[in-house]
């Protein structure tokens, strides 16, 4: 039986994509796998997102399970090399699939998964965004597993004697499903894609005005560690890149609307030179202008 198990594991290892994951220590109890600052493709296979593990004492709390089943398997395997603990809960910070398609692996382990109540409005996609953009060997065994515990406004609970506060933004910021995960004992807050670093934020499902307000609230919390969904910056100033970008974009779009420029003119002519060398500027900037314009034009009606 042992020989058969070894053969199965060996066979799987020959056919699964190796993410080459390396956990990075953020603070005394928190490790994160930081994704590359690029769009999803068949080279990174979804490894462009952050997934974090918090040592709560007797168990790990997982914040965002990652883009595929195989990613989740490899991430947990790497973390257990540091300290072999079971997992208490998995939290999904929002509904974008690069953050939660690893859920299937944790469900197999019998782990409860927490997410926004907005997940209840989601329907399983025939083909996920991740499935369209990654290789078959990376996506193998990946299934769409939604959370089974839902947060509407706020949920507070204790893991291994440590308080966890999960708060729903309850307005469309990055998405309409954003959750903040605050652990007071270690002055750490996980904010999902409310914060980007190392690459341009994506506004496609967001509201620029509410997003800026939420960043103001996060800043006021004065947490020592502020961990976003993309990028390696995790200190108290990690919000600054996203905040500064969104404020400048808001002001430029507001000026275009005030000057009577239509959306096509705004998209073609608004320039933000200080961000032109940031990863994904060429991919996302025009889309962000378009989304911001539509949001702000409507808000002024």
Secondary structure as a PSIPRED ss2 file (coil, helix, strand):
# PSIPRED VFORMAT (PSIPRED V4.0)

   1 X C   1.000  0.000  0.000
   2 X H   0.000  1.000  0.000
   3 X H   0.000  1.000  0.000
   4 X H   0.000  1.000  0.000
   5 X H   0.000  1.000  0.000
   6 X H   0.000  1.000  0.000
   7 X H   0.000  1.000  0.000
   8 X H   0.000  1.000  0.000
   9 X H   0.000  1.000  0.000
  10 X H   0.000  1.000  0.000
  11 X H   0.000  1.000  0.000
  12 X H   0.000  1.000  0.000
  13 X H   0.000  1.000  0.000
  14 X H   0.000  1.000  0.000
  15 X H   0.000  1.000  0.000
  16 X C   1.000  0.000  0.000
  17 X C   1.000  0.000  0.000
  18 X C   1.000  0.000  0.000
  19 X C   1.000  0.000  0.000
  20 X C   1.000  0.000  0.000
  21 X C   1.000  0.000  0.000
  22 X C   1.000  0.000  0.000
  23 X C   1.000  0.000  0.000
  24 X E   0.000  0.000  1.000
  25 X E   0.000  0.000  1.000
  26 X E   0.000  0.000  1.000
  27 X E   0.000  0.000  1.000
  28 X C   1.000  0.000  0.000
  29 X C   1.000  0.000  0.000
  30 X E   0.000  0.000  1.000
  31 X E   0.000  0.000  1.000
  32 X E   0.000  0.000  1.000
  33 X E   0.000  0.000  1.000
  34 X C   1.000  0.000  0.000
  35 X C   1.000  0.000  0.000
  36 X C   1.000  0.000  0.000
  37 X C   1.000  0.000  0.000
  38 X C   1.000  0.000  0.000
  39 X C   1.000  0.000  0.000
  40 X C   1.000  0.000  0.000
  41 X C   1.000  0.000  0.000
  42 X C   1.000  0.000  0.000
  43 X C   1.000  0.000  0.000
  44 X C   1.000  0.000  0.000
  45 X C   1.000  0.000  0.000
  46 X C   1.000  0.000  0.000
  47 X C   1.000  0.000  0.000
  48 X C   1.000  0.000  0.000
  49 X C   1.000  0.000  0.000
  50 X C   1.000  0.000  0.000
  51 X E   0.000  0.000  1.000
  52 X E   0.000  0.000  1.000
  53 X E   0.000  0.000  1.000
  54 X E   0.000  0.000  1.000
  55 X E   0.000  0.000  1.000
  56 X C   1.000  0.000  0.000
  57 X C   1.000  0.000  0.000
  58 X C   1.000  0.000  0.000
  59 X E   0.000  0.000  1.000
  60 X E   0.000  0.000  1.000
  61 X E   0.000  0.000  1.000
  62 X E   0.000  0.000  1.000
  63 X E   0.000  0.000  1.000
  64 X C   1.000  0.000  0.000
  65 X C   1.000  0.000  0.000
  66 X E   0.000  0.000  1.000
  67 X C   1.000  0.000  0.000
  68 X C   1.000  0.000  0.000
  69 X H   0.000  1.000  0.000
  70 X H   0.000  1.000  0.000
  71 X H   0.000  1.000  0.000
  72 X H   0.000  1.000  0.000
  73 X H   0.000  1.000  0.000
  74 X H   0.000  1.000  0.000
  75 X H   0.000  1.000  0.000
  76 X H   0.000  1.000  0.000
  77 X H   0.000  1.000  0.000
  78 X H   0.000  1.000  0.000
  79 X H   0.000  1.000  0.000
  80 X H   0.000  1.000  0.000
  81 X H   0.000  1.000  0.000
  82 X H   0.000  1.000  0.000
  83 X C   1.000  0.000  0.000
  84 X C   1.000  0.000  0.000
  85 X C   1.000  0.000  0.000
  86 X E   0.000  0.000  1.000
  87 X E   0.000  0.000  1.000
  88 X E   0.000  0.000  1.000
  89 X E   0.000  0.000  1.000
  90 X E   0.000  0.000  1.000
  91 X E   0.000  0.000  1.000
  92 X C   1.000  0.000  0.000
  93 X C   1.000  0.000  0.000
  94 X C   1.000  0.000  0.000
  95 X C   1.000  0.000  0.000
  96 X C   1.000  0.000  0.000
  97 X H   0.000  1.000  0.000
  98 X H   0.000  1.000  0.000
  99 X H   0.000  1.000  0.000
 100 X E   0.000  0.000  1.000
 101 X C   1.000  0.000  0.000
 102 X C   1.000  0.000  0.000
 103 X H   0.000  1.000  0.000
 104 X H   0.000  1.000  0.000
 105 X H   0.000  1.000  0.000
 106 X H   0.000  1.000  0.000
 107 X H   0.000  1.000  0.000
 108 X H   0.000  1.000  0.000
 109 X C   1.000  0.000  0.000
 110 X C   1.000  0.000  0.000
 111 X C   1.000  0.000  0.000
 112 X E   0.000  0.000  1.000
 113 X E   0.000  0.000  1.000
 114 X E   0.000  0.000  1.000
 115 X E   0.000  0.000  1.000
 116 X E   0.000  0.000  1.000
 117 X H   0.000  1.000  0.000
 118 X H   0.000  1.000  0.000
 119 X H   0.000  1.000  0.000
 120 X H   0.000  1.000  0.000
 121 X H   0.000  1.000  0.000
 122 X C   1.000  0.000  0.000
 123 X C   1.000  0.000  0.000
 124 X C   1.000  0.000  0.000
 125 X C   1.000  0.000  0.000
 126 X C   1.000  0.000  0.000
 127 X C   1.000  0.000  0.000
 128 X C   1.000  0.000  0.000
 129 X H   0.000  1.000  0.000
 130 X H   0.000  1.000  0.000
 131 X H   0.000  1.000  0.000
 132 X H   0.000  1.000  0.000
 133 X H   0.000  1.000  0.000
 134 X C   1.000  0.000  0.000
 135 X C   1.000  0.000  0.000
 136 X H   0.000  1.000  0.000
 137 X H   0.000  1.000  0.000
 138 X H   0.000  1.000  0.000
 139 X H   0.000  1.000  0.000
 140 X C   1.000  0.000  0.000
 141 X C   1.000  0.000  0.000
 142 X C   1.000  0.000  0.000
 143 X C   1.000  0.000  0.000
 144 X C   1.000  0.000  0.000
 145 X C   1.000  0.000  0.000
 146 X C   1.000  0.000  0.000
 147 X C   1.000  0.000  0.000
 148 X C   1.000  0.000  0.000
 149 X E   0.000  0.000  1.000
 150 X E   0.000  0.000  1.000
 151 X E   0.000  0.000  1.000
 152 X C   1.000  0.000  0.000
 153 X C   1.000  0.000  0.000
 154 X E   0.000  0.000  1.000
 155 X E   0.000  0.000  1.000
 156 X E   0.000  0.000  1.000
 157 X E   0.000  0.000  1.000
 158 X E   0.000  0.000  1.000
 159 X E   0.000  0.000  1.000
 160 X C   1.000  0.000  0.000
 161 X C   1.000  0.000  0.000
 162 X E   0.000  0.000  1.000
 163 X E   0.000  0.000  1.000
 164 X E   0.000  0.000  1.000
 165 X E   0.000  0.000  1.000
 166 X E   0.000  0.000  1.000
 167 X E   0.000  0.000  1.000
 168 X E   0.000  0.000  1.000
 169 X C   1.000  0.000  0.000
 170 X C   1.000  0.000  0.000
 171 X C   1.000  0.000  0.000
 172 X C   1.000  0.000  0.000
 173 X C   1.000  0.000  0.000
 174 X C   1.000  0.000  0.000
 175 X C   1.000  0.000  0.000
 176 X C   1.000  0.000  0.000
 177 X C   1.000  0.000  0.000
 178 X C   1.000  0.000  0.000
 179 X E   0.000  0.000  1.000
 180 X E   0.000  0.000  1.000
 181 X E   0.000  0.000  1.000
 182 X E   0.000  0.000  1.000
 183 X E   0.000  0.000  1.000
 184 X H   0.000  1.000  0.000
 185 X H   0.000  1.000  0.000
 186 X H   0.000  1.000  0.000
 187 X C   1.000  0.000  0.000
 188 X E   0.000  0.000  1.000
 189 X E   0.000  0.000  1.000
 190 X E   0.000  0.000  1.000
 191 X E   0.000  0.000  1.000
 192 X E   0.000  0.000  1.000
 193 X E   0.000  0.000  1.000
 194 X E   0.000  0.000  1.000
 195 X E   0.000  0.000  1.000
 196 X E   0.000  0.000  1.000
 197 X C   1.000  0.000  0.000
 198 X C   1.000  0.000  0.000
 199 X E   0.000  0.000  1.000
 200 X C   1.000  0.000  0.000
 201 X C   1.000  0.000  0.000
 202 X C   1.000  0.000  0.000
 203 X C   1.000  0.000  0.000
 204 X C   1.000  0.000  0.000
 205 X C   1.000  0.000  0.000
 206 X C   1.000  0.000  0.000
 207 X C   1.000  0.000  0.000
 208 X H   0.000  1.000  0.000
 209 X H   0.000  1.000  0.000
 210 X H   0.000  1.000  0.000
 211 X H   0.000  1.000  0.000
 212 X H   0.000  1.000  0.000
 213 X H   0.000  1.000  0.000
 214 X H   0.000  1.000  0.000
 215 X H   0.000  1.000  0.000
 216 X H   0.000  1.000  0.000
 217 X H   0.000  1.000  0.000
 218 X H   0.000  1.000  0.000
 219 X H   0.000  1.000  0.000
 220 X H   0.000  1.000  0.000
 221 X H   0.000  1.000  0.000
 222 X C   1.000  0.000  0.000
 223 X C   1.000  0.000  0.000
 224 X C   1.000  0.000  0.000
 225 X E   0.000  0.000  1.000
 226 X E   0.000  0.000  1.000
 227 X E   0.000  0.000  1.000
 228 X E   0.000  0.000  1.000
 229 X E   0.000  0.000  1.000
 230 X E   0.000  0.000  1.000
 231 X C   1.000  0.000  0.000
 232 X C   1.000  0.000  0.000
 233 X C   1.000  0.000  0.000
 234 X C   1.000  0.000  0.000
 235 X E   0.000  0.000  1.000
 236 X C   1.000  0.000  0.000
 237 X C   1.000  0.000  0.000
 238 X C   1.000  0.000  0.000
 239 X C   1.000  0.000  0.000
 240 X H   0.000  1.000  0.000
 241 X H   0.000  1.000  0.000
 242 X H   0.000  1.000  0.000
 243 X H   0.000  1.000  0.000
 244 X H   0.000  1.000  0.000
 245 X H   0.000  1.000  0.000
 246 X H   0.000  1.000  0.000
 247 X H   0.000  1.000  0.000
 248 X H   0.000  1.000  0.000
 249 X H   0.000  1.000  0.000
 250 X H   0.000  1.000  0.000
 251 X H   0.000  1.000  0.000
 252 X H   0.000  1.000  0.000
 253 X H   0.000  1.000  0.000
 254 X H   0.000  1.000  0.000
 255 X H   0.000  1.000  0.000
 256 X H   0.000  1.000  0.000
 257 X H   0.000  1.000  0.000
 258 X H   0.000  1.000  0.000
 259 X C   1.000  0.000  0.000
 260 X C   1.000  0.000  0.000
 261 X C   1.000  0.000  0.000
 262 X C   1.000  0.000  0.000
 263 X H   0.000  1.000  0.000
 264 X H   0.000  1.000  0.000
 265 X H   0.000  1.000  0.000
 266 X H   0.000  1.000  0.000
 267 X H   0.000  1.000  0.000
 268 X H   0.000  1.000  0.000
 269 X H   0.000  1.000  0.000
 270 X C   1.000  0.000  0.000
 271 X C   1.000  0.000  0.000
 272 X C   1.000  0.000  0.000
 273 X H   0.000  1.000  0.000
 274 X H   0.000  1.000  0.000
 275 X H   0.000  1.000  0.000
 276 X C   1.000  0.000  0.000
 277 X C   1.000  0.000  0.000
 278 X C   1.000  0.000  0.000
 279 X E   0.000  0.000  1.000
 280 X C   1.000  0.000  0.000
 281 X H   0.000  1.000  0.000
 282 X H   0.000  1.000  0.000
 283 X H   0.000  1.000  0.000
 284 X H   0.000  1.000  0.000
 285 X H   0.000  1.000  0.000
 286 X H   0.000  1.000  0.000
 287 X H   0.000  1.000  0.000
 288 X H   0.000  1.000  0.000
 289 X H   0.000  1.000  0.000
 290 X H   0.000  1.000  0.000
 291 X H   0.000  1.000  0.000
 292 X H   0.000  1.000  0.000
 293 X H   0.000  1.000  0.000
 294 X H   0.000  1.000  0.000
 295 X H   0.000  1.000  0.000
 296 X H   0.000  1.000  0.000
 297 X H   0.000  1.000  0.000
 298 X H   0.000  1.000  0.000
 299 X H   0.000  1.000  0.000
 300 X C   1.000  0.000  0.000
 301 X C   1.000  0.000  0.000
